[in-house]
Amino acid sequence: MSEVMNAEVTNSEEGGFSRRRVVKGVAWSVPVIVTAIAAPAAAASGISATATVVGAGSAVAFVSSGGTGAGTNRTGTGPTAFQIHNAGSAITGTITGTVSITPVGTVLAGIGIQSVAPAALASSSYTASHAYSATFTYTAGIAAGQALNFPIQFQYEAVNPAPKKGTGYSFSLTITLTLPDATTRSLAANPTITF
């Protein structure tokens, strides 16, 4: 008898709607509807800002990080600043950044950042291979439509013995900014120094 009833149910479902088909259709369409509603909200969020390196190949001075050779500046090339241009509404909240400077080839001393005011350097260090890393924060915000410059002041690693006078080294610089909405902007440059 149950076989007859199942056959009748199967035949009646094939010709039209059944509760089983309606529930199945709703179950599949709910995630699609939720996704379609959520996507425009996600696309509309975020900060409308760009970041650029200023004066990538400009002449810059490097000051000693202390110790041996303190007070003697070195010359080289590099960016003079980086800039954040806010094309949207006011940016409030903390902007954080990381700086990574790695040698290109073998070097006897590294270079680093002494200042990126108005941002505050939070920490910095050199590795045994003369790579440099640092973090910084900026909390004052950026008004709508404003471009804010962060001048870069470089330093060189004071080591003993110092590199031979006239020796030139190249480096790869990466600055990664994290905006208050957790999006990131990356900048790159290739500074050089002559000891």
C-alpha positions in Angstrom: 0.0 0.0 0.0 2.8 2.4 0.8 4.3 1.7 -2.6 1.0 2.9 -4.2 0.9 6.0 -2.1 4.5 6.9 -2.9 3.8 6.4 -6.6 0.9 8.7 -6.4 3.0 11.3 -4.6 5.7 11.0 -7.2 3.3 11.4 -10.0 1.5 14.4 -8.5 4.9 16.1 -7.8 6.0 15.8 -11.4 3.0 17.7 -12.7 3.2 20.8 -10.4 4.2 22.2 -7.0 4.6 20.1 -3.9 5.6 21.1 -0.4 8.9 19.3 -0.8 9.7 21.3 -4.0 8.7 24.6 -2.4 10.9 24.0 0.7 13.8 22.9 -1.5 13.5 26.0 -3.7 13.4 28.3 -0.6 16.4 26.6 1.0 18.5 27.2 -2.2 17.3 30.8 -2.8 17.9 32.2 0.7 21.7 32.1 0.5 21.6 33.7 -3.0 19.4 36.5 -1.8 21.6 37.1 1.3 24.7 37.2 -0.8 23.1 39.6 -3.3 22.1 41.9 -0.5 25.4 41.8 1.3 27.6 42.4 -1.7 26.7 46.1 -2.4 27.2 46.9 1.3 30.7 45.5 1.3 31.5 47.3 -2.0 30.3 50.6 -0.6 32.4 50.4 2.6 36.1 51.3 2.7 38.3 54.4 2.7 38.8 56.2 -0.6 42.5 57.0 -0.3 45.7 56.5 -2.4 49.3 56.5 -1.3 52.3 57.5 -3.4 56.1 57.9 -3.0 57.3 61.4 -3.4 60.7 62.1 -5.1 61.7 58.4 -5.5 65.2 59.1 -6.9 66.0 62.4 -5.2 69.2 63.3 -3.4 68.9 62.6 0.3 71.1 62.8 3.3 71.7 59.9 5.7 72.6 60.6 9.3 74.3 58.2 11.6 72.1 56.0 13.9 74.7 56.6 16.6 78.0 55.1 17.8 80.9 55.0 15.4 80.8 57.7 12.8 78.1 59.8 14.7 77.7 63.2 13.3 79.0 62.4 9.8 76.3 62.5 7.1 76.3 60.3 4.0 74.8 61.0 0.6 72.6 58.9 -1.6 69.2 58.8 -3.3 65.7 57.8 -2.2 62.2 59.1 -1.7 61.9 62.4 0.2 58.4 61.5 1.5 55.3 59.5 1.0 51.8 61.0 0.7 48.3 59.8 1.5 45.6 61.5 -0.6 42.1 61.2 0.8 39.5 61.3 -2.0 36.6 60.4 0.3 35.1 61.5 3.6 37.3 62.3 6.6 39.6 59.5 7.7 39.5 59.2 11.5 41.2 56.5 13.6 44.7 55.3 13.6 46.8 54.7 10.5 49.7 52.3 11.2 52.6 51.4 9.0 55.5 49.1 8.6 58.8 49.9 6.9 61.1 47.1 5.5 64.5 47.9 4.0 66.5 45.0 2.6 69.9 45.1 1.0 70.3 44.3 -2.6 73.3 42.0 -2.5 75.9 42.0 0.3 76.4 45.1 2.3 78.5 46.0 5.4 76.0 48.5 6.9 72.2 49.1 6.5 70.0 52.1 6.1 66.9 52.9 8.1 64.3 55.6 8.8 65.0 58.2 11.4 61.7 60.0 11.1 58.4 60.0 9.2 56.8 62.9 11.1 53.9 63.7 11.6 53.7 59.9 12.2 55.5 58.6 15.2 58.1 55.8 14.9 57.1 53.1 17.4 60.0 50.6 17.0 62.9 49.9 14.7 65.8 47.5 14.4 68.6 46.1 12.2 69.3 42.4 11.6 72.7 40.8 11.3 72.4 40.9 7.5 71.7 44.7 7.8 68.0 44.6 6.9 65.9 47.2 8.7 62.4 47.1 10.0 60.2 49.6 11.8 56.6 50.4 12.7 54.9 53.8 13.0 51.5 55.2 13.8 49.5 58.3 12.9 46.4 59.3 14.8 45.4 62.9 13.8 43.2 61.9 10.9 43.0 63.2 7.3 40.3 65.6 6.2 38.1 65.0 3.2 39.9 65.9 0.0 43.2 66.5 1.8 46.7 65.2 0.8 49.0 64.7 3.7 52.8 64.4 3.3 55.0 62.3 5.6 58.7 63.5 5.0 61.2 60.7 5.3 64.5 61.3 7.1 67.0 58.5 6.6 69.7 57.2 8.8 72.5 54.7 8.2 73.6 51.9 10.5 76.7 52.8 12.6 79.0 49.8 12.5 82.6 49.2 13.4 84.5 48.9 11.1 82.6 51.3 8.9 82.4 50.5 5.1 85.3 51.8 3.1 84.8 55.5 2.0 83.2 55.8 -1.4 81.5 52.3 -1.2 77.9 52.4 -2.6 75.0 50.1 -1.6 71.5 49.7 -2.9 68.4 48.7 -1.0 64.8 47.8 -1.5 62.3 49.9 0.6 58.7 48.8 1.2 56.2 50.8 3.2 52.9 49.2 4.0 50.1 51.4 5.4 47.1 50.0 7.2 44.1 52.4 7.2 41.4 52.5 10.0 39.1 50.3 7.8 41.9 47.6 7.8 42.7 48.0 4.1 46.3 48.4 3.1 48.4 50.5 0.7 51.9 49.5 -0.3 54.7 51.7 -1.5 58.1 50.8 -2.9 61.3 52.6 -3.7 65.0 51.7 -4.2 67.3 54.0 -2.1 71.1 54.0 -2.4 73.8 55.3 -0.1 77.5 56.2 -0.6 79.8 55.8 2.3 
